[in-house]
């Protein structure tokens, strides 16, 4: 193989695909990045067999070929050359020669024949969504997935495509997050479960633009296409929890509250409560005020926030971290806190729409 390409383009492509490099060291070649030619393009591919990222850049291809470079080392090396035109050449001993300006480097590579073959998939269904909406969808749900290895299905986010919308749902047994976004050109209704790890890497490659990305779905795979990058992931197989049975449909207490004030109060409360194993914060809800209190061996903190109450007064307690993480991903100025009792979940929604739902289980406290 012999090609000439721009160093900045090559460095950017290496950074993108490196997110899929395996860290488990099961097979050394999975620590590598496959580089191959395709007409006037150089294609870089990395995979851990669950997540695959492919990026292509323009190149002057003089001799076709392929190779597998040691990913981390190659990335660090090329980063130093991003202002140069780079010539890459391989020989029969899997050596890669790198020429730039009047200088030269050589790297021992892997045999490309040993690299896992990327499966060609005929995707059955697809839809389009803006990069901004997809990024927001992931951000608002992925934090709530389970980290429990004994419940692997809950380490994924369920995506429901139906009636021009995609709804993402994540839960871990203590909290639930659900968010919906408008989509375009959907071929069919589908339900899939995507690993949270893959969604996080997809989110890292998205911008806040209104440009659409195409998401293609096959029984066991999902692929996201944006510009010159393709991200493919295996889907999780199993039965997701029937989350619709968990979310109440009516409430006896509803509080409308300023989100920023609530977030600030809970963050202060966490400074005192985090030394306690339950990280406990208590809400005392009265007609016009909500008292947010926490205490530990360090001391105590009490904050009063003005609210609009509809329904019964209530005292209830939560793990402060769960509340803080939910509020952190909400953009609305005002939110609704919906309750039924001190032992029933709190359901957080927007004050004027149903674009998201966050559910948090309370912690039982003695009277």
N, C-alpha and C positions, 0 to 999 in steps of 0.2 A: 504494500500500500504506500502511496505517496500523495500527499495533499498539502495545500497551503490555505490557511484560514486566518481570521482576525483573532488576536489573542484575547481581546475583551469578550468577543462572542463566545469563544471556547471556555473561558473562565466562568462566564455567566451560566452556560449550559451545564458545566460540571457541578456548580453550586446547586442548581435545580435538581439534577438527577441524584445527587449524593444523598438526598433525604431518604432514598429507598435502599441504600446500602445496608446489608445485614450487619448487626452488631453482636450476633451470637457466636460467630466464629465456628459454625458447624461445618461449613465448606469454605475454605480460603478464597475460592474464586468469586464467592458472593460478596467479598469485600472489594471487588473490582468493578470497573465501569467498562462496558463493551462499547467500542467505537467502530462504526462501520460506514461504508460509503453508499450513497444512493443518488446516482446521476450527479447533480451539482450540489449535493448536500452531504453533510457529515451528521450521522445519527448517533447520539449517545444514549445508552440504556443502562439502568441499574435496577436490581430487584432483590428482594429478600424472600421471594417465592409467594409472598402474600400481596405485597405492594410492588408495582412496577411503574417507573417514571421514564419516559422517553422524550428527548428534546432534539430538534434538528436545527442546524445552522448552515448558512451558505458556506461553500468551500470551492476552491479550485482543485478538482479531483484529477490528478495526473495518472494515477494507477489505482484501480479498485482494490479493496481488501477489507480486512477487519482485524481487531486485536482487543485484548482486555487489559486495561491498565490498572495498577494498584490505586484504588479510588482516592483514599485520603492523601497519600503522598503526591499523586498526580495533581490533585486539586490545589494543594499548597504550593506546588512548583509552578503551575500555570498561572496562579494568582500573581506571581512576581513578574510575569511576562505579558500582562494584559494591555500594554501599550505597544506591542510588537506585532508584526506579521510573522506567523509561525509556520514552519514547514515540518510536517510529521512524516517519517519514513520508517517502515518496518523491514526486517530481514527474515530469513528462514529460521533463525534461532529465537524468534519472538523478542528481539531487541527493538526498542523504539528510539529512533534518533530524532532529536528536537533541535532544529536550527532557527535562530532568531538573530537579526542584525548580523554581527560578525562573530557570534558565539554559538556554542554547541553543548548539548546535553544528551545523555543516553540513559534509558530506563529498561530494566528487565521486566517483560510483561508475561501474562498468562496466555496459553493457547486458546484462541477463540472457540475452537471446537469443543472445549470442555465447559463452555458457558451454557447455562440452561436455555433451551429453545423457547422463545416467547410464543405462546400459543396464539394462533390466529383465530379470532372469535367472530362469528356472525351474530351481531347483537340484534335482538328481536324487537326491543322497544327503546324509545328515546323521548327526551323532552329538552327544552331550552329554558334557561333561567339566567338573569343578569349576574355578573360576577359579584356585584355588591349584595344582592339578595342571597346568593348561595353562601357567601362568607358570613353574613348575618345569621342565616339559618343554622350554620354549623356552630358559630360562637354561642348562640343562645341555647344550645342543647348539649353539646359534647361534654361540657363540664360535669354533667349529671350522670354520666355513665358509671357503671360499677367497676371496681378494681378487684373484685373477688374472683379468683381463679376458679372457684367451684361453680360459678354461674357464668360461663363464658358468653352465653347469648346476651347477657346484660352489659357486656363490654362493647356492644355495638349500639348504633342509633337506627331506629326503625324509620324508614321512609315510606310514606303512603302517597302515591300519585293518583289523584282522583279529581274529576270535574274542574280541570284547569288550575289545580293547586297541588303543591307538594307540602306535606306535613311531616315534620321530624319529631320523633319522640325518644327521649332517653330517661332512664330511671335506674336507681340503685337499691331500692328497698326502703330508703329513708326520704327520698325526694323524687320528683318527676318534673321534666321540662318538656313543653310541647310548643312548637312554633310552626306557622304556616306562611307560605309565600306563593304568589301568582307565578305560573309557568306558561310556556307557549309551545305550540306544535307538539303536544303530547300524543303519542301513537295509541297508548292503551293505559288503563288503570293497572298499577302494580304495587305490590308490597314487598319490600326487601329490608335486610338488616346489614348495615355497613359497619365494619370495624371502626371504632373511634380513632384509633391510631392513624388509619388511612385518611379519615376526614380531616384530622388536624394537619396532615401534610398537604392535602388538597387546599385547605384554607390558606396555608402559608404561601401558596403560589397564586392566590387570587388577589385582584386589586379591588378598589372601591368604585370601579367604573360601572356604567350601565350597559357595557358590552355584554352580549349573550355568550354563554358557554353551552356546549351540547353535552348532555349526559346520556350515555347509552347503557342499556341494561340487558343482560342475558341471565339465564337461570342462576349461574354461579359467579357472575362477574359484573362489575360496574366500571365504566370508563368515562373520564371527563376530558374533553378536548378544549384547549384554549390556545389560540395562536399556534406556536410551533411546539407545543408541549402536550403530551398525552399521559394521563395518570390512570392506571388500571389497578383494581383491587379485587381480591376474592371476597365474596359475600359470606356472612355467617349463616349456617344452616341450623334451624331449630325453631321452636315455638316461643314467640315473644309473649310476655305477660299481657293479659287483656286489660290494658290501661284504662279503657273507657269505664270499667266497673269501679275504678279507684277514685275517679274525679266526681265529687258531689254535683248534683244538678240544682240544688237549692241551698240557701244559707239563712241563718237566723241573725247573724251579725255581719255587717259590711262596713269597712272603714275606707274612706278616701283620704290619702295622705301624700304629702310631698316626698317624692322618691329620694331626692338628694338629702333632705333632712333626716329621713329614716336611715339611709345608708351611713351618714355621718354619725348618728347616735349609736348604731350597732357597731361601727368600727371602734368607737370609744369604749363601748361596753366590752368588746373582745379583749381590750388591753387588760381588763381585770379578770375576765372569765376564762381566758385561754389556759391558765394554770390548772383549772379544774378539768377533770377528765370528760365531763359532759359539755364543757364550753357553754354554759347555760346563760341565756338571757331571757328575762321575764317581761311580758307585755301586760300592763294593767290598763284596760280600755274602759274609759268612762265617756260621758256625754260629749265633751268637747276636747278632751285631752287623751293622749296615750303616753303612759309612763313606761319608759324602757329602763330596766334596772338589771344590774349584774353585781355580784360580789364574790370575793374569794379571800384567801388569807392575806393577799396584798392590800385589799381595801374594797371599796364599793363605788358604783357610779349610778346616778339617776338622771335621766333626761326626760323632760316633758315636751311633747310635740302636739301642736294644734291639729285636730282631725275633724272630719265630718262623719258622724256615726249614724248609721241606719240599722236599728235593731237593738239587741240586748247588749248590756255591758258584760265584760268578760275578762278573766285572768288566764293567761296561757304562757307556756315557756317553750323555747326552742334551742337547738344547737345553733349558736350564733354564726358559725362558719357557713352552714347551709344557707342561712338568710343572706349573709354577706355575698356569697358567690352568686346567688340568684339575682340580687339587686345590681351587681356589677355589670351584668350583660343587658340590663333593661335601659332603654334610652328615654322612655316617657318621663315627662315632668311630674305627673300625678299617676298614682296606681291605686288599685283596689286590693284590700286584704279581706278575704271572705272566710268566715268561720261558722262552725255549728256548735262546738263545745270545746272544753279544755283538753279533751283527749281525741279530738277529730282534727284532720289536717287543715292547715291554712292554704288557701288557693289564691295566688297572686295573679291578677290580670291587669291589663291596661284600663284606665278609667273610662275610655270612650270607644274601645274596640275589642275584638277577640283575637288579635294577631298572635298572642302568646298566652300560655298558661303555665304557671310554676306551682307545684304542690310540695309542701314540706310537712312532714309528720312532727307533731309536738313531742316534748319530753314531759313525762308525768311528774308532777310536783305535789308535795303534801300540802294540805290546807293550813 
